[in-house]
């Protein structure tokens, strides 16, 4: 295994680090001040500071760093992008600043790998320019979506049209005023082989029959201005050319989409855990109780040591997964990808929990720490729950003995 970063990657890493410290982290407070917080998602607006930061990052060439194809982005492989994703995980606004935010990254990868020229021109080009945003509609409220073959929503091909019907939820980014389209996954041929029944379809946000029911709260937070929507697709009729790569290829596309995305999620988790550990240590050193610094009370030194060990272990496992993905492809890296999807959010949750605990009552109200906790807990379900990924690791391990 080779974890060495290329010279180009080291240059990007240094530039992103500098920009994060000088511009992004200091702008977080301004972003929150400018944020419109209301249950009426139609009134959400993008904080002006975000567009200012995006323009600066783009001018510096710190843009689309996740994209391995140099035609569309920085041309970094997963090993080289991983430490950059870790840096952006230290700030809840950073991924968007560099146009490296989910679900746009995954949707862009889908359109690069599987999209037609027409789809790329209409949707990919403005997405990579940061002019629009997107959503991904797969999970459904009526079925256990941890098994995606349970999907009930349909996208039936009728002549030269595709007709969509179904109810989706957790379509992240759907509340964003700039969201222009969703990628919808549904059943096209229920009689086909289990993993050949589904298709992915590009759905313009303003298509007739698309109705946003509500934005779902995550631990009481609506995640303005992006949101996570419940959407009804009622007899939505679109040109058949909106199907990505052709009918029946939905699962094939999903597998290609999720591998790199899980590397990104894991490394951002590690970045978040590093920031939480910094907060924990600063509090442990600077706060006094019972005549001693908190670092000398109870088991706090053990907690700090265990956090340091867990973060470093998670980072190495994620870099191994990135190396495997680069050298063997998605199917050669399945064990590693599933392993990091379990490990990284759990490590983040563990470290943030310790940071909140050492801050006492203040930790319960801390915007940064509570956002990190929300992200950690949600990621243990998003992109497949822990149990599904453990099941994959076990299945592949047992296969060696059968």
Residue pairs with C-beta under 8 A, 6 or more apart in sequence:
1 320
1 323
2 79
2 323
3 79
3 319
3 323
5 13
5 79
5 80
5 83
6 76
6 80
8 74
8 75
8 76
8 80
9 76
9 79
9 80
9 81
9 83
9 84
12 62
12 65
12 74
12 76
12 80
12 84
13 83
13 84
13 87
15 60
15 61
15 62
16 62
16 65
16 84
16 87
16 88
16 98
17 87
19 56
19 57
19 60
19 62
20 87
20 88
20 90
20 91
20 94
23 53
23 56
24 53
24 91
24 93
24 94
24 97
25 90
25 91
27 49
27 53
27 93
28 91
28 92
28 93
28 368
30 47
30 49
31 47
31 49
31 50
31 93
32 367
34 47
34 48
34 49
35 47
35 224
35 225
36 43
36 44
36 45
36 224
36 225
37 222
37 224
38 44
38 224
39 215
39 222
41 175
41 212
41 215
41 222
41 224
41 227
44 175
44 176
44 177
44 224
44 225
44 227
45 177
45 225
46 176
46 177
46 178
46 225
47 225
50 93
50 96
50 97
53 93
53 97
54 96
54 97
54 99
54 130
57 63
57 97
57 98
57 99
58 99
58 130
62 98
63 73
63 74
63 98
63 99
63 130
64 72
64 73
64 74
64 98
64 99
64 100
64 108
64 128
65 73
65 74
65 76
65 81
65 84
65 98
65 100
66 73
66 74
66 76
66 81
66 85
66 100
66 105
66 260
66 264
67 73
67 74
67 75
67 108
67 109
67 112
67 128
68 75
68 76
68 77
68 78
68 81
68 260
69 75
69 112
72 108
72 112
72 124
72 128
73 128
74 81
76 84
77 322
77 326
78 260
78 263
78 322
78 323
78 325
78 326
79 319
79 322
79 323
79 326
81 263
81 264
81 322
82 263
82 267
82 318
82 319
82 322
83 267
84 100
85 100
85 263
85 264
85 267
85 268
85 271
86 267
86 268
86 270
86 271
86 274
86 315
87 94
87 271
88 94
88 95
88 97
88 98
88 100
88 268
88 271
89 95
89 267
89 268
89 269
89 270
89 271
89 272
89 274
89 275
90 271
90 272
90 274
90 275
91 275
92 368
92 371
92 372
92 375
95 101
95 102
95 268
99 128
99 130
100 264
102 172
102 261
102 264
102 265
103 134
103 135
103 136
103 172
103 173
104 127
104 133
104 134
104 173
105 260
105 261
105 264
106 136
106 257
106 258
106 260
106 261
107 127
107 134
107 136
107 183
108 124
108 127
108 128
109 256
109 257
109 260
109 261
110 183
110 200
110 244
110 253
110 256
110 257
111 119
111 120
111 123
111 124
111 127
111 244
112 120
112 124
113 253
113 256
114 244
114 245
114 249
114 253
114 256
115 123
115 124
115 244
115 245
116 241
118 241
119 202
119 241
119 242
119 244
123 132
123 134
123 180
123 181
123 202
126 132
126 180
127 133
127 134
131 178
132 178
132 179
132 180
132 181
133 173
133 176
133 178
133 179
133 180
133 226
134 173
134 179
134 180
134 181
134 182
134 183
135 171
135 172
135 173
135 174
135 179
135 181
135 182
135 183
135 205
135 229
136 171
136 172
136 182
136 183
137 168
137 171
137 182
137 183
137 184
137 185
137 203
137 231
137 233
138 145
138 148
138 151
138 168
138 185
138 254
139 145
139 168
139 169
139 170
140 150
140 151
140 152
140 153
140 166
140 167
140 168
140 169
141 167
141 169
141 230
142 152
142 167
143 150
143 151
143 152
144 150
145 151
146 384
146 385
146 387
146 388
147 388
148 185
148 198
148 251
148 254
149 194
149 195
149 197
151 185
151 186
151 187
151 198
152 166
152 187
153 164
153 165
153 166
153 167
153 168
153 184
153 185
153 186
153 187
153 233
154 163
154 164
154 165
154 166
154 186
154 187
154 188
155 162
155 163
155 164
155 184
155 185
155 186
155 187
155 188
155 199
155 201
155 243
156 162
156 163
156 165
156 188
157 163
157 188
157 240
157 243
157 247
159 240
160 239
160 240
161 237
161 238
161 239
161 240
162 188
162 199
162 201
162 237
162 238
162 239
162 240
162 242
162 243
163 235
163 236
163 237
163 238
164 184
164 186
164 201
164 203
164 209
164 233
164 235
164 236
164 237
164 238
165 186
165 233
165 234
165 235
165 236
166 186
166 232
166 233
167 230
167 231
167 232
167 233
168 184
168 230
168 231
168 233
169 216
169 228
169 229
169 230
169 231
170 216
170 228
170 229
170 230
170 382
171 182
171 228
171 229
171 230
171 231
172 223
172 226
172 227
172 228
173 179
173 226
173 227
174 182
174 205
174 212
174 215
174 227
174 228
174 229
174 231
175 212
175 215
175 222
175 224
175 225
175 226
175 227
175 228
175 229
176 225
176 226
176 227
177 225
179 205
180 204
180 205
181 202
181 203
181 204
181 205
182 202
182 203
182 205
182 210
182 231
183 200
183 201
183 202
183 203
183 244
184 200
184 201
184 202
184 203
184 233
185 198
185 199
185 200
185 201
185 250
185 254
186 198
186 199
186 201
186 250
187 197
187 198
188 197
188 198
188 199
188 247
188 248
188 250
189 196
189 197
189 247
189 248
190 197
191 197
192 248
195 251
195 252
196 248
196 251
197 248
197 250
198 248
198 250
198 251
199 243
199 244
199 246
199 247
199 248
199 249
199 250
200 243
200 244
200 245
200 249
200 250
200 253
200 254
201 238
201 242
201 243
201 244
202 238
202 242
202 244
203 210
203 233
203 236
203 238
203 242
204 210
204 238
207 236
207 238
208 236
208 237
209 233
209 234
209 235
209 236
209 237
210 231
210 232
210 233
210 234
210 236
211 231
211 232
211 234
212 229
212 230
212 231
213 229
213 230
213 231
213 232
214 229
214 230
215 222
215 223
215 227
215 228
215 229
215 230
216 227
216 228
216 229
216 230
218 228
218 374
218 378
219 373
219 374
219 377
221 371
221 374
244 253
245 252
245 253
255 330
255 331
256 330
258 330
258 337
258 383
259 325
259 330
259 333
259 337
260 325
261 383
262 321
262 337
262 340
262 341
262 383
263 318
263 321
263 322
263 325
263 337
263 340
265 341
265 344
265 345
265 379
265 383
266 314
266 318
266 321
266 340
266 341
266 343
266 344
266 345
267 315
267 318
267 344
269 314
269 344
269 345
269 347
269 348
269 375
269 376
269 379
270 311
270 314
270 315
270 318
270 344
270 347
270 348
272 348
272 352
272 372
272 375
272 376
273 307
273 310
273 311
273 314
273 347
273 348
273 351
273 352
274 311
275 368
275 372
276 348
276 351
276 352
276 354
276 355
276 369
276 372
277 304
277 307
277 308
277 311
277 351
277 355
279 355
279 359
279 368
279 369
280 303
280 304
280 307
280 351
280 354
280 355
280 358
281 295
281 304
283 294
283 355
283 358
283 359
284 293
284 294
284 295
284 300
284 304
284 358
285 293
285 294
285 295
286 293
287 293
287 294
287 358
288 294
289 297
290 297
294 300
294 358
295 301
295 304
300 358
303 354
303 358
307 350
307 351
307 354
310 347
310 350
310 351
311 347
311 351
313 343
313 347
314 340
314 343
314 344
314 347
317 336
317 339
317 340
317 343
318 340
318 343
318 344
320 336
321 333
321 336
321 337
321 339
321 340
324 332
324 333
324 336
324 337
325 332
325 333
325 336
325 337
330 337
334 392
334 396
335 392
335 393
335 396
335 397
338 389
338 390
338 392
338 393
339 389
339 393
341 383
341 384
341 386
341 389
342 386
342 389
342 390
342 393
344 379
345 376
345 377
345 379
345 380
346 376
346 380
346 386
348 372
348 375
348 376
348 379
349 373
349 376
349 377
349 380
352 369
352 372
352 373
352 376
353 373
355 363
355 369
356 363
356 364
356 366
356 369
356 370
356 373
357 363
359 366
359 369
363 369
364 370
380 386
